[in-house]
Each structure stands twice: as structure tokens, then as C-alpha cells.
Amino acid sequence: MSGAAVSGATPPLLPDLSVSVSNDTLSGNEDLAVSAVWTRDASFYRPPESVDARIYSVASGSLVAGYTIPVDERKGPDGSTRHFRGVIASSELPAGRLLLVVIDPVSGADARVPIDVTEPGLDYPGVHLQRHAGTVFLAAAAVLLVVLGAGLGLLVRRS
């Protein structure tokens, strides 16, 4: 049996992304300050201008909220480090154990931190209803577009 050389490429390592929060237990009117640090560390990914923050319910696994956290003006000396800062209003969060996931939209790198919210936010029911209504609207619009497209296709086919 003879050996054959196999060549291949190793994908670049993902950037390092770390996240920290002002307090991992929120009560009352405390807002959640989120800080993230992106470090390229010899990868091929360009630094993002913002990171995505998604909050999930630990109990159900469902998405509770999504936010965008902008880049902070501070940069590392060689441009390989980016800082991101943002505030999430606790009034928009439900009570319970939550998981904050911060994601680099360019590379897909992520970092996670658990959060406990002791009291439901006063605005949560309304904000949750708005998000749900937006999803229902988009789904209904998509179904309507498919039905109208099929009807138009039948009309064109018959003529």
C-alpha cells in the first residue's frame, strides 16, 4: 500500500469574544449594562461595528429579546481589539433565569453569561406582545405573497 499526500486548509481560528455584565442578578429598576471585548488574535475576520445580544429563557429555551450593542470608541493599540458597550432596560425583561448570548455577526463567535431577573419588568408584557405581533405579521405577509404569486402564476399560465 502506498501513502498519498493529502493537502487541506485549516479554517482560521474564530476571534475571541468575552462578555461581562454590570450585575448578574437584576431587581427592580436596575438596567443591565453589557460590555464585550472582541480580540482578533491572528484570524482572518474583520472586526464588527456592533455585536448582537440575544436573551433566552433558560426554562423554555425560547428567545426573549434581541438587541444590537454598538462599538465603543476605545480600540487596542494594534487594531486587533474592539470594545462594545450597551444597556438593556430591565423593564423589558421577564422574571426568571435568562441566558445572554453575545454574537459577532461577522465570524459567528459567541460568549454567554447567565442572568437572574428577580421581578418581571413593567414593560415586558407590552414589549413581548409587540415582538410577537411583528412575527405574526411577517408570517401572514409571507403566506399572502405565496398565495398571490400562485394566483398570478395560474393567470399567466391560462393566457
VOBADREN-209993 format. One record per residue: x, y, z of N, C-alpha, C in turn; residue in three letters; residue number from 1. Coordinates in Angstrom, 3 decimals, always signed. Example, Ala and Ser with C-alpha at 12.3 -4.5 7.8 and 13.67 -1.06 7.14 Angstrom:
        npx        npy        npz       capx       capy       capz        cpx        cpy        cpz   rest    nr
    +13.190     -5.690     +7.800    +12.300     -4.500     +7.800    +13.200     -3.300     +7.800    ALA     1
    +12.850     -2.250     +7.080    +13.670     -1.060     +7.140    +12.900     +0.030     +7.870    SER     2
//
This chain:
        npx        npy        npz       capx       capy       capz        cpx        cpy        cpz   rest    nr
     +0.847     -1.168     +0.000     +0.000     +0.000     +0.000     +0.895     +1.235     +0.000    MET     1
     +0.644     +2.165     -0.869     +1.463     +3.372     -0.924     +0.714     +4.526     -0.271    SER     2
     +1.454     +5.414     +0.335     +0.863     +6.562     +1.010     +0.682     +7.710     +0.028    GLY     3
     -0.392     +8.394     +0.148     -0.657     +9.546     -0.711     -0.695    +10.798     +0.152    ALA     4
     -0.140    +11.845     -0.357     -0.148    +13.112     +0.372     -1.511    +13.770     +0.210    ALA     5
     -2.027    +14.212     +1.290     -3.315    +14.899     +1.267     -3.086    +16.312     +1.775    VAL     6
     -3.502    +17.260     +0.974     -3.366    +18.639     +1.422     -4.735    +19.181     +1.792    SER     7
     -4.749    +20.087     +2.690     -6.007    +20.689     +3.114     -5.734    +22.000     +3.800    GLY     8
     -6.753    +22.738     +3.935     -6.629    +24.036     +4.580     -7.298    +23.973     +5.940    ALA     9
     -6.659    +24.571     +6.892     -7.240    +24.678     +8.219     -8.005    +25.993     +8.280    THR    10
     -9.269    +25.935     +8.679    -10.020    +27.199     +8.760     -9.398    +28.118     +9.812    PRO    11
     -9.520    +29.414     +9.618     -8.949    +30.340    +10.599     -9.648    +30.200    +11.951    PRO    12
     -8.896    +30.432    +12.998     -9.476    +30.395    +14.336    -10.458    +31.546    +14.500    LEU    13
    -11.537    +31.285    +15.222    -12.513    +32.343    +15.488    -11.901    +33.391    +16.399    LEU    14
    -12.331    +34.633    +16.269    -11.873    +35.663    +17.212    -12.329    +35.301    +18.625    PRO    15
    -11.631    +35.806    +19.606    -12.050    +35.635    +20.996    -13.075    +36.715    +21.316    ASP    16
    -14.164    +36.319    +21.929    -15.207    +37.258    +22.335    -15.521    +36.978    +23.789    LEU    17
    -15.432    +37.997    +24.621    -15.787    +37.837    +26.034    -16.863    +38.861    +26.375    SER    18
    -17.690    +38.523    +27.351    -18.783    +39.411    +27.738    -18.835    +39.510    +29.256    VAL    19
    -19.182    +40.694    +29.723    -19.401    +40.894    +31.155    -20.631    +41.780    +31.326    SER    20
    -21.276    +41.641    +32.467    -22.476    +42.425    +32.760    -22.279    +43.163    +34.072    VAL    21
    -23.036    +44.236    +34.239    -22.918    +45.056    +35.448    -23.327    +44.279    +36.686    SER    22
    -24.304    +43.400    +36.550    -24.789    +42.631    +37.686    -25.496    +41.403    +37.128    ASN    23
    -25.181    +40.214    +37.621    -25.836    +39.027    +37.086    -27.160    +38.713    +37.769    ASP    24
    -27.536    +39.541    +38.743    -28.858    +39.435    +39.358    -29.494    +40.822    +39.320    THR    25
    -30.603    +40.937    +38.594    -31.290    +42.229    +38.453    -32.563    +42.230    +39.269    LEU    26
    -32.801    +43.338    +39.945    -34.061    +43.506    +40.667    -34.506    +44.951    +40.528    SER    27
    -35.799    +45.133    +40.486    -36.335    +46.490    +40.423    -35.995    +47.209    +39.139    GLY    28
    -35.503    +48.425    +39.281    -35.263    +49.280    +38.115    -33.813    +49.276    +37.643    ASN    29
    -33.038    +48.270    +37.998    -31.647    +48.192    +37.539    -31.612    +47.801    +36.066    GLU    30
    -30.902    +48.564    +35.273    -30.715    +48.176    +33.883    -29.459    +47.315    +33.787    ASP    31
    -29.377    +46.550    +32.737    -28.263    +45.638    +32.538    -27.245    +46.278    +31.605    LEU    32
    -26.095    +46.656    +32.136    -25.006    +47.196    +31.318    -24.196    +46.012    +30.803    ALA    33
    -24.025    +45.958    +29.489    -23.321    +44.847    +28.845    -22.047    +45.387    +28.206    VAL    34
    -20.928    +44.711    +28.475    -19.641    +45.045    +27.864    -19.097    +43.792    +27.196    SER    35
    -18.602    +43.950    +25.989    -17.999    +42.830    +25.277    -16.656    +43.271    +24.718    ALA    36
    -15.728    +42.333    +24.664    -14.411    +42.597    +24.108    -14.153    +41.563    +23.023    VAL    37
    -13.827    +42.052    +21.826    -13.521    +41.219    +20.659    -12.027    +41.314    +20.396    TRP    38
    -11.363    +40.168    +20.314     -9.929    +40.142    +20.029     -9.691    +39.238    +18.832    THR    39
     -9.055    +39.765    +17.834     -8.856    +39.022    +16.595     -7.847    +37.909    +16.755    ARG    40
     -6.716    +38.133    +17.367     -5.702    +37.130    +17.629     -5.341    +36.311    +16.383    ASP    41
     -4.837    +36.994    +15.373     -4.298    +36.384    +14.150     -5.337    +35.622    +13.331    ALA    42
     -6.573    +36.089    +13.279     -7.564    +35.442    +12.421     -7.784    +36.280    +11.169    SER    43
     -8.607    +35.786    +10.300     -8.880    +36.477     +9.039    -10.172    +37.275     +9.067    PHE    44
    -10.810    +37.405    +10.210    -12.092    +38.089    +10.304    -11.891    +39.572    +10.572    TYR    45
    -12.650    +40.383     +9.871    -12.590    +41.822    +10.129    -13.411    +42.127    +11.373    ARG    46
    -13.048    +43.156    +12.106    -13.799    +43.466    +13.334    -15.188    +44.015    +13.006    PRO    47
    -16.192    +43.600    +13.757    -17.542    +44.105    +13.524    -17.723    +45.513    +14.086    PRO    48
    -18.718    +46.227    +13.588    -19.060    +47.550    +14.114    -20.052    +47.456    +15.270    GLU    49
    -20.673    +46.289    +15.407    -21.593    +46.037    +16.519    -21.655    +44.529    +16.731    SER    50
    -22.147    +44.132    +17.882    -22.383    +42.718    +18.164    -23.861    +42.550    +18.484    VAL    51
    -24.365    +41.349    +18.254    -25.763    +41.044    +18.547    -25.858    +40.462    +19.950    ASP    52
    -26.849    +40.890    +20.693    -27.113    +40.340    +22.026    -28.490    +39.700    +21.987    ALA    53
    -28.542    +38.431    +22.330    -29.818    +37.716    +22.385    -30.005    +37.181    +23.787    ARG    54
    -31.224    +37.304    +24.272    -31.541    +36.836    +25.618    -32.550    +35.703    +25.496    ILE    55
    -32.209    +34.572    +26.099    -33.051    +33.380    +26.059    -33.523    +33.025    +27.455    TYR    56
    -34.716    +32.452    +27.529    -35.220    +31.907    +28.785    -34.547    +30.554    +28.997    SER    57
    -33.933    +30.343    +30.155    -33.278    +29.070    +30.434    -34.327    +27.970    +30.570    VAL    58
    -35.468    +28.287    +31.171    -36.509    +27.286    +31.410    -37.093    +26.725    +30.116    ALA    59
    -37.409    +27.599    +29.163    -38.067    +27.146    +27.931    -37.132    +27.087    +26.727    SER    60
    -36.004    +27.773    +26.810    -35.093    +27.827    +25.670    -35.520    +28.808    +24.598    GLY    61
    -36.610    +29.528    +24.838    -37.136    +30.439    +23.827    -36.425    +31.798    +23.865    SER    62
    -36.394    +32.441    +22.704    -35.806    +33.771    +22.596    -36.723    +34.776    +23.288    LEU    63
    -36.153    +35.564    +24.178    -36.909    +36.575    +24.912    -36.765    +37.931    +24.233    VAL    64
    -35.533    +38.275    +23.832    -35.299    +39.594    +23.247    -33.998    +39.580    +22.452    ALA    65
    -33.879    +40.527    +21.537    -32.665    +40.695    +20.757    -32.281    +42.165    +20.697    GLY    66
    -31.007    +42.451    +20.792    -30.515    +43.821    +20.807    -29.235    +43.901    +19.980    TYR    67
    -28.857    +45.114    +19.619    -27.582    +45.377    +18.964    -26.756    +46.241    +19.895    THR    68
    -25.517    +45.840    +20.126    -24.627    +46.588    +21.007    -23.538    +47.220    +20.145    ILE    69
    -23.456    +48.557    +20.147    -22.501    +49.246    +19.268    -21.066    +49.193    +19.780    PRO    70
    -20.145    +49.458    +18.863    -18.732    +49.507    +19.209    -18.470    +50.722    +20.088    VAL    71
    -17.588    +50.542    +21.061    -17.129    +51.633    +21.905    -15.962    +52.286    +21.166    ASP    72
    -15.680    +53.519    +21.454    -14.621    +54.229    +20.735    -13.223    +53.712    +21.064    GLU    73
    -13.070    +53.023    +22.194    -11.745    +52.528    +22.560    -11.336    +51.382    +21.647    ARG    74
    -10.090    +51.424    +21.175     -9.552    +50.349    +20.348     -8.199    +49.955    +20.919    LYS    75
     -7.801    +48.732    +20.632     -6.491    +48.277    +21.065     -5.408    +48.991    +20.280    GLY    76
     -4.176    +48.958    +20.760     -3.084    +49.679    +20.107     -2.814    +49.205    +18.685    PRO    77
     -3.039    +47.926    +18.394     -2.764    +47.421    +17.052     -4.029    +47.178    +16.238    ASP    78
     -5.170    +47.573    +16.722     -6.429    +47.405    +15.995     -6.999    +46.000    +16.069    GLY    79
     -6.388    +45.126    +16.874     -6.885    +43.755    +16.951     -7.901    +43.558    +18.077    SER    80
     -8.204    +44.617    +18.822     -9.167    +44.531    +19.922    -10.251    +45.584    +19.732    THR    81
    -11.496    +45.190    +19.912    -12.632    +46.117    +19.878    -13.444    +45.941    +21.142    ARG    82
    -13.944    +47.054    +21.666    -14.797    +47.055    +22.849    -16.209    +47.458    +22.427    HIS    83
    -17.207    +46.835    +23.035    -18.612    +47.128    +22.764    -19.305    +47.385    +24.096    PHE    84
    -20.186    +48.383    +24.111    -20.920    +48.701    +25.340    -22.367    +49.038    +24.992    ARG    85
    -23.275    +48.573    +25.842    -24.688    +48.869    +25.655    -25.453    +48.638    +26.943    GLY    86
    -26.676    +49.107    +26.977    -27.534    +48.961    +28.148    -28.855    +48.347    +27.701    VAL    87
    -29.277    +47.336    +28.432    -30.561    +46.687    +28.184    -31.475    +47.036    +29.343    ILE    88
    -32.626    +47.602    +29.026    -33.572    +48.020    +30.069    -34.172    +46.792    +30.749    ALA    89
    -34.053    +46.730    +32.063    -34.620    +45.597    +32.800    -36.144    +45.603    +32.725    SER    90
    -36.723    +46.760    +32.415    -38.189    +46.840    +32.310    -38.715    +46.012    +31.145    SER    91
    -37.820    +45.614    +30.200    -38.239    +44.815    +29.032    -38.001    +43.325    +29.225    GLU    92
    -37.539    +42.924    +30.427    -37.177    +41.524    +30.650    -38.164    +40.831    +31.574    LEU    93
    -38.410    +39.537    +31.317    -39.276    +38.774    +32.222    -38.489    +38.322    +33.447    PRO    94
    -39.192    +37.926    +34.475    -38.530    +37.380    +35.663    -38.059    +35.965    +35.360    ALA    95
    -36.975    +35.569    +36.010    -36.502    +34.198    +35.869    -35.038    +34.132    +35.499    GLY    96
    -34.602    +32.937    +35.231    -33.206    +32.676    +34.836    -33.111    +32.845    +33.326    ARG    97
    -32.215    +33.735    +32.903    -32.042    +34.051    +31.483    -30.599    +33.803    +31.075    LEU    98
    -30.378    +33.640    +29.783    -29.039    +33.472    +29.241    -28.802    +34.557    +28.201    LEU    99
    -27.774    +35.368    +28.447    -27.381    +36.411    +27.499    -26.298    +35.826    +26.594    LEU   100
    -26.555    +35.860    +25.288    -25.586    +35.366    +24.307    -25.202    +36.543    +23.416    VAL   101
    -23.906    +36.878    +23.406    -23.397    +37.955    +22.564    -22.695    +37.303    +21.381    VAL   102
    -23.050    +37.735    +20.157    -22.571    +37.087    +18.937    -21.907    +38.098    +18.015    ILE   103
    -20.736    +37.744    +17.501    -20.069    +38.515    +16.458    -20.759    +38.151    +15.145    ASP   104
    -21.453    +39.092    +14.497    -22.195    +38.756    +13.279    -21.296    +38.441    +12.082    PRO   105
    -20.025    +38.783    +12.150    -19.104    +38.525    +11.045    -18.579    +37.097    +11.093    VAL   106
    -18.056    +36.685    +12.243    -17.428    +35.369    +12.352    -18.326    +34.305    +12.971    SER   107
    -19.326    +34.732    +13.736    -20.177    +33.783    +14.445    -19.667    +33.432    +15.837    GLY   108
    -18.532    +33.984    +16.241    -18.024    +33.733    +17.594    -19.038    +34.237    +18.613    ALA   109
    -19.157    +33.542    +19.742    -20.116    +33.992    +20.748    -19.559    +33.837    +22.156    ASP   110
    -20.215    +34.516    +23.086    -19.902    +34.434    +24.510    -21.231    +34.473    +25.260    ALA   111
    -21.277    +33.787    +26.388    -22.539    +33.645    +27.127    -22.356    +33.980    +28.603    ARG   112
    -23.422    +34.495    +29.187    -23.422    +34.753    +30.627    -24.858    +34.588    +31.147    VAL   113
    -25.039    +33.824    +32.242    -26.388    +33.683    +32.821    -26.756    +34.920    +33.633    PRO   114
    -28.049    +35.205    +33.654    -28.583    +36.363    +34.381    -29.835    +35.918    +35.131    ILE   115
    -30.004    +36.411    +36.335    -31.234    +36.189    +37.096    -31.986    +37.510    +37.190    ASP   116
    -33.257    +37.492    +36.837    -34.106    +38.673    +36.971    -35.156    +38.323    +38.021    VAL   117
    -35.137    +39.057    +39.140    -35.995    +38.700    +40.266    -37.438    +39.163    +40.106    THR   118
    -37.655    +40.263    +39.363    -39.009    +40.791    +39.163    -39.247    +41.028    +37.679    GLU   119
    -40.429    +40.710    +37.188    -40.682    +40.996    +35.766    -40.699    +42.501    +35.522    PRO   120
    -40.189    +42.905    +34.380    -40.179    +44.312    +34.022    -41.588    +44.810    +33.740    GLY   121
    -41.839    +46.066    +34.074    -43.177    +46.633    +33.879    -43.563    +46.687    +32.404    LEU   122
    -42.580    +46.887    +31.517    -42.876    +46.998    +30.087    -42.830    +45.661    +29.371    ASP   123
    -42.425    +44.568    +30.055    -42.234    +43.299    +29.377    -43.481    +42.789    +28.661    TYR   124
    -44.661    +42.777    +29.274    -45.819    +42.246    +28.543    -46.077    +43.001    +27.230    PRO   125
    -45.979    +44.315    +27.246    -46.218    +45.102    +26.031    -45.133    +44.910    +24.994    GLY   126
    -43.871    +44.883    +25.421    -42.750    +44.678    +24.501    -42.832    +43.281    +23.899    VAL   127
    -43.140    +42.284    +24.730    -43.258    +40.910    +24.244    -44.396    +40.798    +23.229    HIS   128
    -45.503    +41.453    +23.511    -46.645    +41.430    +22.591    -46.282    +42.095    +21.269    LEU   129
    -45.552    +43.212    +21.312    -45.111    +43.882    +20.078    -44.224    +42.972    +19.249    GLN   130
    -43.275    +42.301    +19.882    -42.382    +41.392    +19.161    -43.166    +40.250    +18.544    ARG   131
    -44.119    +39.707    +19.302    -44.939    +38.601    +18.811    -45.815    +39.058    +17.650    HIS   132
    -46.387    +40.243    +17.772    -47.241    +40.775    +16.701    -46.425    +40.989    +15.427    ALA   133
    -45.198    +41.456    +15.550    -44.332    +41.642    +14.384    -44.044    +40.326    +13.687    GLY   134
    -43.805    +39.268    +14.458    -43.545    +37.948    +13.891    -44.787    +37.418    +13.186    THR   135
    -45.945    +37.563    +13.800    -47.196    +37.103    +13.193    -47.464    +37.874    +11.897    VAL   136
    -47.226    +39.181    +11.911    -47.434    +39.985    +10.712    -46.546    +39.510     +9.568    PHE   137
    -45.267    +39.274     +9.853    -44.343    +38.824     +8.805    -44.747    +37.458     +8.259    LEU   138
    -45.186    +36.560     +9.121    -45.625    +35.240     +8.674    -46.872    +35.359     +7.799    ALA   139
    -47.828    +36.197     +8.209    -49.046    +36.388     +7.414    -48.722    +37.031     +6.068    ALA   140
    -47.809    +37.986     +6.053    -47.411    +38.629     +4.805    -46.741    +37.623     +3.871    ALA   141
    -45.921    +36.737     +4.404    -45.250    +35.729     +3.583    -46.266    +34.769     +2.962    ALA   142
    -47.248    +34.335     +3.753    -48.285    +33.436     +3.229    -49.094    +34.140     +2.154    VAL   143
    -49.445    +35.389     +2.380    -50.203    +36.159     +1.401    -49.421    +36.321     +0.096    LEU   144
    -48.131    +36.574     +0.189    -47.307    +36.698     -1.014    -47.258    +35.391     -1.797    LEU   145
    -47.171    +34.260     -1.099    -47.156    +32.960     -1.781    -48.490    +32.725     -2.492    VAL   146
    -49.596    +33.012     -1.823    -50.918    +32.821     -2.426    -51.096    +33.736     -3.639    VAL   147
    -50.721    +35.011     -3.497    -50.846    +35.928     -4.630    -49.924    +35.521     -5.784    LEU   148
    -48.724    +35.060     -5.473    -47.801    +34.607     -6.512    -48.340    +33.400     -7.249    GLY   149
    -48.929    +32.454     -6.504    -49.521    +31.269     -7.140    -50.703    +31.665     -8.011    ALA   150
    -51.527    +32.586     -7.531    -52.669    +33.053     -8.337    -52.219    +33.747     -9.606    GLY   151
    -51.214    +34.573     -9.509    -50.680    +35.259    -10.682    -50.081    +34.250    -11.655    LEU   152
    -49.402    +33.235    -11.131    -48.837    +32.194    -11.983    -49.921    +31.457    -12.744    GLY   153
    -51.043    +31.156    -12.087    -52.162    +30.499    -12.768    -52.769    +31.389    -13.841    LEU   154
    -52.913    +32.678    -13.553    -53.469    +33.595    -14.551    -52.562    +33.700    -15.769    LEU   155
    -51.276    +33.786    -15.574    -50.331    +33.890    -16.689    -50.323    +32.590    -17.493    VAL   156
    -50.418    +31.488    -16.806    -50.409    +30.178    -17.477    -51.647    +29.993    -18.358    ARG   157
    -52.793    +30.492    -17.927    -54.040    +30.335    -18.681    -54.131    +31.259    -19.896    ARG   158
    -53.357    +32.341    -19.897    -53.494    +33.262    -21.008    -52.554    +32.950    -22.144    SER   159
//
